Amino acid sequence: MAMEITSDALRIDDIVVAGDLRRKWIGKAMLREAAELARKFEKMQLVVTDARGADEFLRRVGFEEQGSVWIRRVG
């Protein structure tokens, strides 16, 4: 996972799980840790600006599409 802390959110630039390890909750675990990190830095949302085909995954883990950006509240 590649991420950056911005002025108002924790932005996730990339998240990758090897094909043979998918569907084992690894992506969800990484996002859970990202949400905890966001809370520690007092950022109340996770933001994904380039979903690159991960739309369904992001939807399943609580993100909402808002224009070209995916957002999940963590507060």
N, CA, C and O atoms as a Maestro MAE file, in Angstrom:
{
 s_m_m2io_version
 :::
 2.0.0
}

f_m_ct {
 s_m_title
 :::
 protein
 m_atom[300] {
  # First column is atom index #
  i_m_mmod_type
  r_m_x_coord
  r_m_y_coord
  r_m_z_coord
  i_m_residue_number
  s_m_chain_name
  s_m_pdb_residue_name
  s_m_pdb_atom_name
  i_m_atomic_number
  :::
  1 25 0.847 -1.162 0.000 1 A "MET " " N  " 7
  2 3 0.000 0.000 0.000 1 A "MET " " CA " 6
  3 2 0.896 1.230 0.000 1 A "MET " " C  " 6
  4 15 1.869 1.312 0.750 1 A "MET " " O  " 8
  5 25 0.548 2.179 -0.854 2 A "ALA " " N  " 7
  6 3 1.228 3.469 -0.886 2 A "ALA " " CA " 6
  7 2 0.197 4.521 -0.505 2 A "ALA " " C  " 6
  8 15 -0.904 4.549 -1.053 2 A "ALA " " O  " 8
  9 25 0.560 5.386 0.436 3 A "MET " " N  " 7
  10 3 -0.383 6.395 0.886 3 A "MET " " CA " 6
  11 2 0.332 7.680 1.254 3 A "MET " " C  " 6
  12 15 1.553 7.724 1.402 3 A "MET " " O  " 8
  13 25 -0.473 8.722 1.396 4 A "GLU " " N  " 7
  14 3 0.057 10.039 1.727 4 A "GLU " " CA " 6
  15 2 -0.936 10.731 2.650 4 A "GLU " " C  " 6
  16 15 -2.148 10.632 2.458 4 A "GLU " " O  " 8
  17 25 -0.420 11.423 3.643 5 A "ILE " " N  " 7
  18 3 -1.286 12.186 4.530 5 A "ILE " " CA " 6
  19 2 -1.386 13.593 3.966 5 A "ILE " " C  " 6
  20 15 -0.381 14.285 3.803 5 A "ILE " " O  " 8
  21 25 -2.614 14.006 3.669 6 A "THR " " N  " 7
  22 3 -2.855 15.342 3.131 6 A "THR " " CA " 6
  23 2 -3.439 16.212 4.239 6 A "THR " " C  " 6
  24 15 -3.571 15.770 5.381 6 A "THR " " O  " 8
  25 25 -3.783 17.434 3.901 7 A "SER " " N  " 7
  26 3 -4.298 18.348 4.918 7 A "SER " " CA " 6
  27 2 -5.633 17.897 5.497 7 A "SER " " C  " 6
  28 15 -5.956 18.244 6.633 7 A "SER " " O  " 8
  29 25 -6.411 17.132 4.742 8 A "ASP " " N  " 7
  30 3 -7.738 16.761 5.228 8 A "ASP " " CA " 6
  31 2 -8.047 15.257 5.192 8 A "ASP " " C  " 6
  32 15 -9.147 14.851 5.565 8 A "ASP " " O  " 8
  33 25 -7.098 14.432 4.752 9 A "ALA " " N  " 7
  34 3 -7.401 13.003 4.626 9 A "ALA " " CA " 6
  35 2 -6.111 12.191 4.536 9 A "ALA " " C  " 6
  36 15 -5.012 12.732 4.415 9 A "ALA " " O  " 8
  37 25 -6.288 10.885 4.600 10 A "LEU " " N  " 7
  38 3 -5.208 9.976 4.264 10 A "LEU " " CA " 6
  39 2 -5.537 9.471 2.866 10 A "LEU " " C  " 6
  40 15 -6.556 8.811 2.658 10 A "LEU " " O  " 8
  41 25 -4.670 9.785 1.912 11 A "ARG " " N  " 7
  42 3 -4.914 9.419 0.514 11 A "ARG " " CA " 6
  43 2 -4.171 8.132 0.194 11 A "ARG " " C  " 6
  44 15 -2.966 8.023 0.419 11 A "ARG " " O  " 8
  45 25 -4.900 7.168 -0.332 12 A "ILE " " N  " 7
  46 3 -4.316 5.894 -0.731 12 A "ILE " " CA " 6
  47 2 -4.019 5.976 -2.213 12 A "ILE " " C  " 6
  48 15 -4.925 6.120 -3.034 12 A "ILE " " O  " 8
  49 25 -2.746 5.883 -2.547 13 A "ASP " " N  " 7
  50 3 -2.327 5.973 -3.940 13 A "ASP " " CA " 6
  51 2 -2.332 4.616 -4.626 13 A "ASP " " C  " 6
  52 15 -2.570 4.525 -5.830 13 A "ASP " " O  " 8
  53 25 -2.069 3.559 -3.858 14 A "ASP " " N  " 7
  54 3 -1.997 2.230 -4.470 14 A "ASP " " CA " 6
  55 2 -2.159 1.178 -3.388 14 A "ASP " " C  " 6
  56 15 -1.634 1.327 -2.284 14 A "ASP " " O  " 8
  57 25 -2.872 0.135 -3.697 15 A "ILE " " N  " 7
  58 3 -2.987 -1.028 -2.808 15 A "ILE " " CA " 6
  59 2 -2.966 -2.263 -3.695 15 A "ILE " " C  " 6
  60 15 -3.756 -2.384 -4.631 15 A "ILE " " O  " 8
  61 25 -2.060 -3.172 -3.391 16 A "VAL " " N  " 7
  62 3 -1.883 -4.355 -4.230 16 A "VAL " " CA " 6
  63 2 -1.835 -5.598 -3.351 16 A "VAL " " C  " 6
  64 15 -1.126 -5.640 -2.345 16 A "VAL " " O  " 8
  65 25 -2.596 -6.601 -3.745 17 A "VAL " " N  " 7
  66 3 -2.548 -7.911 -3.098 17 A "VAL " " CA " 6
  67 2 -2.285 -8.923 -4.214 17 A "VAL " " C  " 6
  68 15 -2.967 -8.919 -5.239 17 A "VAL " " O  " 8
  69 25 -1.309 -9.774 -4.009 18 A "ALA " " N  " 7
  70 3 -0.970 -10.780 -5.015 18 A "ALA " " CA " 6
  71 2 -2.207 -11.610 -5.357 18 A "ALA " " C  " 6
  72 15 -3.017 -11.923 -4.485 18 A "ALA " " O  " 8
  73 25 -2.339 -11.956 -6.620 19 A "GLY " " N  " 7
  74 3 -3.510 -12.678 -7.100 19 A "GLY " " CA " 6
  75 2 -3.835 -13.927 -6.312 19 A "GLY " " C  " 6
  76 15 -5.004 -14.185 -6.029 19 A "GLY " " O  " 8
  77 25 -2.821 -14.718 -5.947 20 A "ASP " " N  " 7
  78 3 -3.084 -15.961 -5.219 20 A "ASP " " CA " 6
  79 2 -3.435 -15.728 -3.752 20 A "ASP " " C  " 6
  80 15 -3.819 -16.667 -3.055 20 A "ASP " " O  " 8
  81 25 -3.307 -14.493 -3.276 21 A "LEU " " N  " 7
  82 3 -3.649 -14.177 -1.886 21 A "LEU " " CA " 6
  83 2 -4.940 -13.381 -1.758 21 A "LEU " " C  " 6
  84 15 -5.336 -13.020 -0.650 21 A "LEU " " O  " 8
  85 25 -5.591 -13.109 -2.863 22 A "ARG " " N  " 7
  86 3 -6.841 -12.349 -2.816 22 A "ARG " " CA " 6
  87 2 -7.946 -13.196 -2.195 22 A "ARG " " C  " 6
  88 15 -7.882 -14.425 -2.170 22 A "ARG " " O  " 8
  89 25 -8.975 -12.485 -1.688 23 A "ARG " " N  " 7
  90 3 -10.131 -13.107 -1.037 23 A "ARG " " CA " 6
  91 2 -9.747 -13.746 0.293 23 A "ARG " " C  " 6
  92 15 -10.419 -14.666 0.759 23 A "ARG " " O  " 8
  93 25 -8.664 -13.261 0.906 24 A "LYS " " N  " 7
  94 3 -8.232 -13.757 2.215 24 A "LYS " " CA " 6
  95 2 -8.208 -12.629 3.247 24 A "LYS " " C  " 6
  96 15 -7.559 -12.747 4.287 24 A "LYS " " O  " 8
  97 25 -8.908 -11.553 2.958 25 A "TRP " " N  " 7
  98 3 -9.070 -10.399 3.854 25 A "TRP " " CA " 6
  99 2 -7.804 -9.556 4.017 25 A "TRP " " C  " 6
  100 15 -7.748 -8.719 4.918 25 A "TRP " " O  " 8
  101 25 -6.804 -9.749 3.188 26 A "ILE " " N  " 7
  102 3 -5.558 -8.986 3.313 26 A "ILE " " CA " 6
  103 2 -5.791 -7.522 2.963 26 A "ILE " " C  " 6
  104 15 -5.334 -6.636 3.686 26 A "ILE " " O  " 8
  105 25 -6.499 -7.251 1.860 27 A "GLY " " N  " 7
  106 3 -6.807 -5.875 1.478 27 A "GLY " " CA " 6
  107 2 -7.623 -5.168 2.544 27 A "GLY " " C  " 6
  108 15 -7.367 -4.007 2.864 27 A "GLY " " O  " 8
  109 25 -8.611 -5.874 3.097 28 A "LYS " " N  " 7
  110 3 -9.429 -5.300 4.170 28 A "LYS " " CA " 6
  111 2 -8.580 -4.984 5.391 28 A "LYS " " C  " 6
  112 15 -8.770 -3.947 6.028 28 A "LYS " " O  " 8
  113 25 -7.650 -5.865 5.722 29 A "ALA " " N  " 7
  114 3 -6.773 -5.644 6.873 29 A "ALA " " CA " 6
  115 2 -5.891 -4.417 6.646 29 A "ALA " " C  " 6
  116 15 -5.689 -3.619 7.562 29 A "ALA " " O  " 8
  117 25 -5.371 -4.266 5.443 30 A "MET " " N  " 7
  118 3 -4.545 -3.094 5.142 30 A "MET " " CA " 6
  119 2 -5.358 -1.810 5.276 30 A "MET " " C  " 6
  120 15 -4.870 -0.814 5.810 30 A "MET " " O  " 8
  121 25 -6.589 -1.835 4.794 31 A "LEU " " N  " 7
  122 3 -7.443 -0.645 4.900 31 A "LEU " " CA " 6
  123 2 -7.841 -0.370 6.341 31 A "LEU " " C  " 6
  124 15 -7.983 0.791 6.727 31 A "LEU " " O  " 8
  125 25 -8.024 -1.407 7.141 32 A "ARG " " N  " 7
  126 3 -8.315 -1.218 8.562 32 A "ARG " " CA " 6
  127 2 -7.140 -0.505 9.242 32 A "ARG " " C  " 6
  128 15 -7.343 0.400 10.052 32 A "ARG " " O  " 8
  129 25 -5.931 -0.911 8.912 33 A "GLU " " N  " 7
  130 3 -4.737 -0.260 9.469 33 A "GLU " " CA " 6
  131 2 -4.609 1.179 8.967 33 A "GLU " " C  " 6
  132 15 -4.217 2.068 9.724 33 A "GLU " " O  " 8
  133 25 -4.934 1.409 7.705 34 A "ALA " " N  " 7
  134 3 -4.896 2.769 7.150 34 A "ALA " " CA " 6
  135 2 -5.903 3.658 7.875 34 A "ALA " " C  " 6
  136 15 -5.607 4.818 8.163 34 A "ALA " " O  " 8
  137 25 -7.085 3.130 8.171 35 A "ALA " " N  " 7
  138 3 -8.103 3.898 8.888 35 A "ALA " " CA " 6
  139 2 -7.618 4.246 10.294 35 A "ALA " " C  " 6
  140 15 -7.841 5.359 10.770 35 A "ALA " " O  " 8
  141 25 -6.964 3.307 10.951 36 A "GLU " " N  " 7
  142 3 -6.427 3.567 12.289 36 A "GLU " " CA " 6
  143 2 -5.343 4.641 12.230 36 A "GLU " " C  " 6
  144 15 -5.292 5.523 13.086 36 A "GLU " " O  " 8
  145 25 -4.497 4.567 11.240 37 A "LEU " " N  " 7
  146 3 -3.462 5.582 11.057 37 A "LEU " " CA " 6
  147 2 -4.089 6.956 10.800 37 A "LEU " " C  " 6
  148 15 -3.634 7.963 11.341 37 A "LEU " " O  " 8
  149 25 -5.126 6.988 9.979 38 A "ALA " " N  " 7
  150 3 -5.826 8.249 9.704 38 A "ALA " " CA " 6
  151 2 -6.366 8.850 10.997 38 A "ALA " " C  " 6
  152 15 -6.247 10.055 11.219 38 A "ALA " " O  " 8
  153 25 -6.957 8.021 11.846 39 A "ARG " " N  " 7
  154 3 -7.481 8.514 13.125 39 A "ARG " " CA " 6
  155 2 -6.370 9.093 13.990 39 A "ARG " " C  " 6
  156 15 -6.552 10.132 14.624 39 A "ARG " " O  " 8
  157 25 -5.219 8.425 14.019 40 A "LYS " " N  " 7
  158 3 -4.093 8.913 14.824 40 A "LYS " " CA " 6
  159 2 -3.620 10.283 14.355 40 A "LYS " " C  " 6
  160 15 -3.173 11.100 15.161 40 A "LYS " " O  " 8
  161 25 -3.718 10.531 13.061 41 A "PHE " " N  " 7
  162 3 -3.323 11.822 12.505 41 A "PHE " " CA " 6
  163 2 -4.508 12.793 12.418 41 A "PHE " " C  " 6
  164 15 -4.406 13.859 11.812 41 A "PHE " " O  " 8
  165 25 -5.627 12.407 13.031 42 A "GLU " " N  " 7
  166 3 -6.835 13.227 13.073 42 A "GLU " " CA " 6
  167 2 -7.376 13.569 11.683 42 A "GLU " " C  " 6
  168 15 -7.849 14.680 11.441 42 A "GLU " " O  " 8
  169 25 -7.298 12.613 10.798 43 A "LYS " " N  " 7
  170 3 -7.886 12.722 9.459 43 A "LYS " " CA " 6
  171 2 -9.133 11.846 9.469 43 A "LYS " " C  " 6
  172 15 -9.066 10.681 9.859 43 A "LYS " " O  " 8
  173 25 -10.238 12.380 9.057 44 A "MET " " N  " 7
  174 3 -11.505 11.672 9.199 44 A "MET " " CA " 6
  175 2 -11.964 10.945 7.940 44 A "MET " " C  " 6
  176 15 -13.099 10.471 7.874 44 A "MET " " O  " 8
  177 25 -11.088 10.856 6.942 45 A "GLN " " N  " 7
  178 3 -11.488 10.106 5.754 45 A "GLN " " CA " 6
  179 2 -10.293 9.509 5.031 45 A "GLN " " C  " 6
  180 15 -9.179 10.031 5.073 45 A "GLN " " O  " 8
  181 25 -10.568 8.393 4.367 46 A "LEU " " N  " 7
  182 3 -9.625 7.779 3.438 46 A "LEU " " CA " 6
  183 2 -10.089 8.169 2.045 46 A "LEU " " C  " 6
  184 15 -11.287 8.165 1.761 46 A "LEU " " O  " 8
  185 25 -9.150 8.501 1.184 47 A "VAL " " N  " 7
  186 3 -9.484 8.951 -0.168 47 A "VAL " " CA " 6
  187 2 -8.668 8.147 -1.178 47 A "VAL " " C  " 6
  188 15 -7.460 7.969 -1.019 47 A "VAL " " O  " 8
  189 25 -9.347 7.665 -2.217 48 A "VAL " " N  " 7
  190 3 -8.685 6.988 -3.335 48 A "VAL " " CA " 6
  191 2 -9.026 7.789 -4.586 48 A "VAL " " C  " 6
  192 15 -10.198 7.942 -4.932 48 A "VAL " " O  " 8
  193 25 -7.997 8.301 -5.263 49 A "THR " " N  " 7
  194 3 -8.245 9.135 -6.448 49 A "THR " " CA " 6
  195 2 -8.179 8.351 -7.749 49 A "THR " " C  " 6
  196 15 -8.692 8.808 -8.771 49 A "THR " " O  " 8
  197 25 -7.558 7.183 -7.729 50 A "ASP " " N  " 7
  198 3 -7.447 6.373 -8.942 50 A "ASP " " CA " 6
  199 2 -7.726 4.915 -8.577 50 A "ASP " " C  " 6
  200 15 -6.832 4.204 -8.117 50 A "ASP " " O  " 8
  201 25 -8.950 4.482 -8.781 51 A "ALA " " N  " 7
  202 3 -9.363 3.138 -8.364 51 A "ALA " " CA " 6
  203 2 -8.794 2.042 -9.262 51 A "ALA " " C  " 6
  204 15 -8.674 0.902 -8.813 51 A "ALA " " O  " 8
  205 25 -8.443 2.337 -10.495 52 A "ARG " " N  " 7
  206 3 -7.852 1.378 -11.436 52 A "ARG " " CA " 6
  207 2 -8.523 0.007 -11.420 52 A "ARG " " C  " 6
  208 15 -7.861 -1.021 -11.279 52 A "ARG " " O  " 8
  209 25 -9.826 0.010 -11.566 53 A "GLY " " N  " 7
  210 3 -10.544 -1.259 -11.648 53 A "GLY " " CA " 6
  211 2 -10.895 -1.882 -10.317 53 A "GLY " " C  " 6
  212 15 -11.403 -3.003 -10.285 53 A "GLY " " O  " 8
  213 25 -10.641 -1.197 -9.218 54 A "ALA " " N  " 7
  214 3 -10.943 -1.746 -7.890 54 A "ALA " " CA " 6
  215 2 -12.283 -1.250 -7.361 54 A "ALA " " C  " 6
  216 15 -12.537 -1.301 -6.158 54 A "ALA " " O  " 8
  217 25 -13.135 -0.774 -8.253 55 A "ASP " " N  " 7
  218 3 -14.414 -0.187 -7.833 55 A "ASP " " CA " 6
  219 2 -15.218 -1.115 -6.930 55 A "ASP " " C  " 6
  220 15 -15.687 -0.694 -5.872 55 A "ASP " " O  " 8
  221 25 -15.380 -2.348 -7.326 56 A "GLU " " N  " 7
  222 3 -16.200 -3.280 -6.549 56 A "GLU " " CA " 6
  223 2 -15.589 -3.539 -5.171 56 A "GLU " " C  " 6
  224 15 -16.306 -3.576 -4.171 56 A "GLU " " O  " 8
  225 25 -14.276 -3.717 -5.118 57 A "PHE " " N  " 7
  226 3 -13.597 -3.912 -3.828 57 A "PHE " " CA " 6
  227 2 -13.815 -2.708 -2.929 57 A "PHE " " C  " 6
  228 15 -14.176 -2.862 -1.762 57 A "PHE " " O  " 8
  229 25 -13.599 -1.507 -3.461 58 A "LEU " " N  " 7
  230 3 -13.767 -0.294 -2.653 58 A "LEU " " CA " 6
  231 2 -15.197 -0.170 -2.132 58 A "LEU " " C  " 6
  232 15 -15.410 0.221 -0.984 58 A "LEU " " O  " 8
  233 25 -16.152 -0.493 -2.953 59 A "ARG " " N  " 7
  234 3 -17.558 -0.453 -2.537 59 A "ARG " " CA " 6
  235 2 -17.806 -1.446 -1.404 59 A "ARG " " C  " 6
  236 15 -18.491 -1.124 -0.433 59 A "ARG " " O  " 8
  237 25 -17.251 -2.653 -1.527 60 A "ARG " " N  " 7
  238 3 -17.446 -3.689 -0.494 60 A "ARG " " CA " 6
  239 2 -16.852 -3.297 0.851 60 A "ARG " " C  " 6
  240 15 -17.355 -3.714 1.894 60 A "ARG " " O  " 8
  241 25 -15.785 -2.499 0.839 61 A "VAL " " N  " 7
  242 3 -15.126 -2.139 2.103 61 A "VAL " " CA " 6
  243 2 -15.541 -0.757 2.603 61 A "VAL " " C  " 6
  244 15 -14.874 -0.181 3.463 61 A "VAL " " O  " 8
  245 25 -16.640 -0.224 2.065 62 A "GLY " " N  " 7
  246 3 -17.225 0.973 2.645 62 A "GLY " " CA " 6
  247 2 -16.933 2.299 1.983 62 A "GLY " " C  " 6
  248 15 -17.311 3.343 2.514 62 A "GLY " " O  " 8
  249 25 -16.269 2.291 0.832 63 A "PHE " " N  " 7
  250 3 -16.017 3.541 0.124 63 A "PHE " " CA " 6
  251 2 -17.240 3.930 -0.692 63 A "PHE " " C  " 6
  252 15 -17.994 3.071 -1.149 63 A "PHE " " O  " 8
  253 25 -17.426 5.217 -0.870 64 A "GLU " " N  " 7
  254 3 -18.481 5.734 -1.735 64 A "GLU " " CA " 6
  255 2 -17.842 6.561 -2.837 64 A "GLU " " C  " 6
  256 15 -16.924 7.345 -2.598 64 A "GLU " " O  " 8
  257 25 -18.344 6.373 -4.040 65 A "GLU " " N  " 7
  258 3 -17.826 7.120 -5.181 65 A "GLU " " CA " 6
  259 2 -18.445 8.512 -5.182 65 A "GLU " " C  " 6
  260 15 -19.666 8.668 -5.147 65 A "GLU " " O  " 8
  261 25 -17.580 9.513 -5.222 66 A "GLN " " N  " 7
  262 3 -18.033 10.904 -5.290 66 A "GLN " " CA " 6
  263 2 -17.294 11.564 -6.450 66 A "GLN " " C  " 6
  264 15 -16.183 12.071 -6.298 66 A "GLN " " O  " 8
  265 25 -17.938 11.544 -7.601 67 A "GLY " " N  " 7
  266 3 -17.283 12.034 -8.818 67 A "GLY " " CA " 6
  267 2 -16.191 11.065 -9.219 67 A "GLY " " C  " 6
  268 15 -16.454 9.876 -9.404 67 A "GLY " " O  " 8
  269 25 -14.976 11.553 -9.355 68 A "SER " " N  " 7
  270 3 -13.850 10.699 -9.746 68 A "SER " " CA " 6
  271 2 -13.050 10.213 -8.538 68 A "SER " " C  " 6
  272 15 -11.980 9.626 -8.695 68 A "SER " " O  " 8
  273 25 -13.567 10.455 -7.337 69 A "VAL " " N  " 7
  274 3 -12.856 10.124 -6.096 69 A "VAL " " CA " 6
  275 2 -13.690 9.146 -5.278 69 A "VAL " " C  " 6
  276 15 -14.919 9.225 -5.272 69 A "VAL " " O  " 8
  277 25 -13.026 8.229 -4.591 70 A "TRP " " N  " 7
  278 3 -13.680 7.300 -3.668 70 A "TRP " " CA " 6
  279 2 -13.336 7.738 -2.256 70 A "TRP " " C  " 6
  280 15 -12.169 7.986 -1.950 70 A "TRP " " O  " 8
  281 25 -14.347 7.836 -1.387 71 A "ILE " " N  " 7
  282 3 -14.142 8.337 -0.022 71 A "ILE " " CA " 6
  283 2 -14.769 7.383 0.991 71 A "ILE " " C  " 6
  284 15 -15.861 6.854 0.780 71 A "ILE " " O  " 8
  285 25 -14.054 7.180 2.091 72 A "ARG " " N  " 7
  286 3 -14.589 6.404 3.214 72 A "ARG " " CA " 6
  287 2 -14.343 7.182 4.495 72 A "ARG " " C  " 6
  288 15 -13.203 7.526 4.805 72 A "ARG " " O  " 8
  289 25 -15.387 7.455 5.226 73 A "ARG " " N  " 7
  290 3 -15.277 8.145 6.512 73 A "ARG " " CA " 6
  291 2 -14.703 7.180 7.546 73 A "ARG " " C  " 6
  292 15 -15.051 5.999 7.554 73 A "ARG " " O  " 8
  293 25 -13.831 7.672 8.411 74 A "VAL " " N  " 7
  294 3 -13.233 6.823 9.428 74 A "VAL " " CA " 6
  295 2 -13.523 7.329 10.831 74 A "VAL " " C  " 6
  296 15 -13.142 6.677 11.802 74 A "VAL " " O  " 8
  297 25 -14.174 8.449 10.964 75 A "GLY " " N  " 7
  298 3 -14.424 9.047 12.282 75 A "GLY " " CA " 6
  299 2 -15.689 8.718 12.841 75 A "GLY " " C  " 6
  300 15 -16.011 9.162 13.944 75 A "GLY " " O  " 8
  :::
 }
 m_bond[299] {
  # First column is bond index #
  i_m_from
  i_m_to
  i_m_order
  :::
  1 1 2 1
  2 2 3 1
  3 3 4 2
  4 3 5 1
  5 5 6 1
  6 6 7 1
  7 7 8 2
  8 7 9 1
  9 9 10 1
  10 10 11 1
  11 11 12 2
  12 11 13 1
  13 13 14 1
  14 14 15 1
  15 15 16 2
  16 15 17 1
  17 17 18 1
  18 18 19 1
  19 19 20 2
  20 19 21 1
  21 21 22 1
  22 22 23 1
  23 23 24 2
  24 23 25 1
  25 25 26 1
  26 26 27 1
  27 27 28 2
  28 27 29 1
  29 29 30 1
  30 30 31 1
  31 31 32 2
  32 31 33 1
  33 33 34 1
  34 34 35 1
  35 35 36 2
  36 35 37 1
  37 37 38 1
  38 38 39 1
  39 39 40 2
  40 39 41 1
  41 41 42 1
  42 42 43 1
  43 43 44 2
  44 43 45 1
  45 45 46 1
  46 46 47 1
  47 47 48 2
  48 47 49 1
  49 49 50 1
  50 50 51 1
  51 51 52 2
  52 51 53 1
  53 53 54 1
  54 54 55 1
  55 55 56 2
  56 55 57 1
  57 57 58 1
  58 58 59 1
  59 59 60 2
  60 59 61 1
  61 61 62 1
  62 62 63 1
  63 63 64 2
  64 63 65 1
  65 65 66 1
  66 66 67 1
  67 67 68 2
  68 67 69 1
  69 69 70 1
  70 70 71 1
  71 71 72 2
  72 71 73 1
  73 73 74 1
  74 74 75 1
  75 75 76 2
  76 75 77 1
  77 77 78 1
  78 78 79 1
  79 79 80 2
  80 79 81 1
  81 81 82 1
  82 82 83 1
  83 83 84 2
  84 83 85 1
  85 85 86 1
  86 86 87 1
  87 87 88 2
  88 87 89 1
  89 89 90 1
  90 90 91 1
  91 91 92 2
  92 91 93 1
  93 93 94 1
  94 94 95 1
  95 95 96 2
  96 95 97 1
  97 97 98 1
  98 98 99 1
  99 99 100 2
  100 99 101 1
  101 101 102 1
  102 102 103 1
  103 103 104 2
  104 103 105 1
  105 105 106 1
  106 106 107 1
  107 107 108 2
  108 107 109 1
  109 109 110 1
  110 110 111 1
  111 111 112 2
  112 111 113 1
  113 113 114 1
  114 114 115 1
  115 115 116 2
  116 115 117 1
  117 117 118 1
  118 118 119 1
  119 119 120 2
  120 119 121 1
  121 121 122 1
  122 122 123 1
  123 123 124 2
  124 123 125 1
  125 125 126 1
  126 126 127 1
  127 127 128 2
  128 127 129 1
  129 129 130 1
  130 130 131 1
  131 131 132 2
  132 131 133 1
  133 133 134 1
  134 134 135 1
  135 135 136 2
  136 135 137 1
  137 137 138 1
  138 138 139 1
  139 139 140 2
  140 139 141 1
  141 141 142 1
  142 142 143 1
  143 143 144 2
  144 143 145 1
  145 145 146 1
  146 146 147 1
  147 147 148 2
  148 147 149 1
  149 149 150 1
  150 150 151 1
  151 151 152 2
  152 151 153 1
  153 153 154 1
  154 154 155 1
  155 155 156 2
  156 155 157 1
  157 157 158 1
  158 158 159 1
  159 159 160 2
  160 159 161 1
  161 161 162 1
  162 162 163 1
  163 163 164 2
  164 163 165 1
  165 165 166 1
  166 166 167 1
  167 167 168 2
  168 167 169 1
  169 169 170 1
  170 170 171 1
  171 171 172 2
  172 171 173 1
  173 173 174 1
  174 174 175 1
  175 175 176 2
  176 175 177 1
  177 177 178 1
  178 178 179 1
  179 179 180 2
  180 179 181 1
  181 181 182 1
  182 182 183 1
  183 183 184 2
  184 183 185 1
  185 185 186 1
  186 186 187 1
  187 187 188 2
  188 187 189 1
  189 189 190 1
  190 190 191 1
  191 191 192 2
  192 191 193 1
  193 193 194 1
  194 194 195 1
  195 195 196 2
  196 195 197 1
  197 197 198 1
  198 198 199 1
  199 199 200 2
  200 199 201 1
  201 201 202 1
  202 202 203 1
  203 203 204 2
  204 203 205 1
  205 205 206 1
  206 206 207 1
  207 207 208 2
  208 207 209 1
  209 209 210 1
  210 210 211 1
  211 211 212 2
  212 211 213 1
  213 213 214 1
  214 214 215 1
  215 215 216 2
  216 215 217 1
  217 217 218 1
  218 218 219 1
  219 219 220 2
  220 219 221 1
  221 221 222 1
  222 222 223 1
  223 223 224 2
  224 223 225 1
  225 225 226 1
  226 226 227 1
  227 227 228 2
  228 227 229 1
  229 229 230 1
  230 230 231 1
  231 231 232 2
  232 231 233 1
  233 233 234 1
  234 234 235 1
  235 235 236 2
  236 235 237 1
  237 237 238 1
  238 238 239 1
  239 239 240 2
  240 239 241 1
  241 241 242 1
  242 242 243 1
  243 243 244 2
  244 243 245 1
  245 245 246 1
  246 246 247 1
  247 247 248 2
  248 247 249 1
  249 249 250 1
  250 250 251 1
  251 251 252 2
  252 251 253 1
  253 253 254 1
  254 254 255 1
  255 255 256 2
  256 255 257 1
  257 257 258 1
  258 258 259 1
  259 259 260 2
  260 259 261 1
  261 261 262 1
  262 262 263 1
  263 263 264 2
  264 263 265 1
  265 265 266 1
  266 266 267 1
  267 267 268 2
  268 267 269 1
  269 269 270 1
  270 270 271 1
  271 271 272 2
  272 271 273 1
  273 273 274 1
  274 274 275 1
  275 275 276 2
  276 275 277 1
  277 277 278 1
  278 278 279 1
  279 279 280 2
  280 279 281 1
  281 281 282 1
  282 282 283 1
  283 283 284 2
  284 283 285 1
  285 285 286 1
  286 286 287 1
  287 287 288 2
  288 287 289 1
  289 289 290 1
  290 290 291 1
  291 291 292 2
  292 291 293 1
  293 293 294 1
  294 294 295 1
  295 295 296 2
  296 295 297 1
  297 297 298 1
  298 298 299 1
  299 299 300 2
  :::
 }
}
